[in-house]
Amino acid sequence: MSYEEFQQMARLYIIGALDDDEQARFAIGRALYGKRAEAFIDECQKFNALFALSLLPSQPAPDTKRRLLARIRAAQEAREAEEDALAAQRCSFGWN
């Protein structure tokens, strides 16, 4: 693996975009280039963190919050209904 290929893989590594085979190859490159590799990975991680901080927050579509809360309520109601059904079943067996 060339150092340039290692650098390309390092950029993908820090964002979690390597598959298992690529991670294995990356680990070999990391061992091969040692301290130089670790310094490059640190540099990429710092750049990635600065980039993330530079992004401006944006407002979601107005309907997004309403739909998200509706899904949360529906999931909660389904869990409560399941718990109620299990409680009734336990009572029918005398397992209060």
Backbone torsions as a table, in degrees:
resi	resn	phi	psi	omega
1	MET	NA	129.4	176.9
2	SER	-77.0	162.4	179.2
3	TYR	-66.3	-34.2	177.9
4	GLU	-63.1	-41.5	177.2
5	GLU	-65.0	-39.9	176.8
6	PHE	-59.5	-43.8	180.0
7	GLN	-60.5	-43.3	178.3
8	GLN	-61.4	-43.3	179.7
9	MET	-68.1	-34.9	179.6
10	ALA	-61.9	-39.9	179.3
11	ARG	-62.9	-36.7	177.4
12	LEU	-76.0	-35.2	179.7
13	TYR	-58.1	-45.2	-174.5
14	ILE	-69.5	-18.7	176.3
15	ILE	-102.2	6.7	175.7
16	GLY	74.4	31.3	-174.5
17	ALA	-104.3	14.8	178.3
18	LEU	-97.2	136.7	174.0
19	ASP	-80.6	180.0	-175.1
20	ASP	-60.0	-44.3	179.6
21	ASP	-64.3	-41.9	179.4
22	GLU	-67.2	-36.4	177.4
23	GLN	-63.6	-38.3	178.1
24	ALA	-64.9	-44.7	177.8
25	ARG	-63.9	-39.5	179.6
26	PHE	-63.4	-40.7	179.6
27	ALA	-61.5	-38.4	177.5
28	ILE	-65.1	-45.8	177.8
29	GLY	-62.4	-38.1	179.2
30	ARG	-62.8	-43.3	177.9
31	ALA	-67.7	-39.6	-178.5
32	LEU	-62.7	-43.0	-175.1
33	TYR	-95.6	-3.9	169.7
34	GLY	49.3	-124.2	-175.7
35	LYS	-62.3	-35.1	178.2
36	ARG	-62.3	-40.5	179.0
37	ALA	-66.0	-45.5	-178.9
38	GLU	-62.9	-38.8	178.1
39	ALA	-64.5	-40.1	179.2
40	PHE	-67.6	-40.9	178.3
41	ILE	-61.8	-43.6	177.8
42	ASP	-59.7	-43.6	179.2
43	GLU	-61.4	-43.2	178.9
44	CYS	-64.3	-41.0	179.7
45	GLN	-64.8	-40.1	178.4
46	LYS	-64.8	-44.4	179.1
47	PHE	-61.6	-43.4	179.9
48	ASN	-61.3	-41.6	179.1
49	ALA	-65.7	-42.5	178.8
50	LEU	-65.2	-39.0	178.7
51	PHE	-62.8	-44.8	-179.6
52	ALA	-61.2	-38.9	179.9
53	LEU	-71.3	-21.9	-178.1
54	SER	-81.4	-12.9	-178.4
55	LEU	-75.1	136.3	178.4
56	LEU	-85.7	139.3	177.4
57	PRO	-65.8	149.6	177.5
58	SER	-127.3	153.4	179.6
59	GLN	-83.6	134.8	174.9
60	PRO	-71.5	166.4	176.4
61	ALA	-57.5	144.8	-176.3
62	PRO	-54.5	-32.3	-176.6
63	ASP	-78.9	-15.5	-173.7
64	THR	-61.6	-49.1	-178.7
65	LYS	-60.8	-44.2	-179.8
66	ARG	-60.6	-44.6	-179.2
67	ARG	-67.5	-39.1	179.0
68	LEU	-63.8	-46.5	179.0
69	LEU	-64.1	-36.0	177.2
70	ALA	-63.9	-40.6	178.5
71	ARG	-66.2	-39.0	178.9
72	ILE	-64.6	-45.4	178.8
73	ARG	-61.1	-43.6	-179.4
74	ALA	-62.1	-42.0	179.3
75	ALA	-65.4	-41.7	178.6
76	GLN	-63.6	-43.9	179.2
77	GLU	-63.1	-38.6	178.4
78	ALA	-65.1	-41.6	178.0
79	ARG	-63.7	-42.9	179.9
80	GLU	-64.5	-40.2	178.4
81	ALA	-64.0	-40.1	178.9
82	GLU	-66.1	-41.7	178.1
83	GLU	-64.0	-39.8	178.0
84	ASP	-63.4	-42.3	179.4
85	ALA	-64.0	-41.3	178.3
86	LEU	-66.2	-39.2	178.8
87	ALA	-63.5	-42.5	178.4
88	ALA	-63.2	-39.6	179.7
89	GLN	-65.9	-41.9	178.1
90	ARG	-61.4	-41.6	179.4
91	CYS	-63.3	-39.1	-178.5
92	SER	-65.2	-25.1	177.7
93	PHE	-94.2	-1.5	-179.2
94	GLY	76.9	25.9	-177.8
95	TRP	-100.0	35.7	-176.9
96	ASN	-43.1	NA	NA
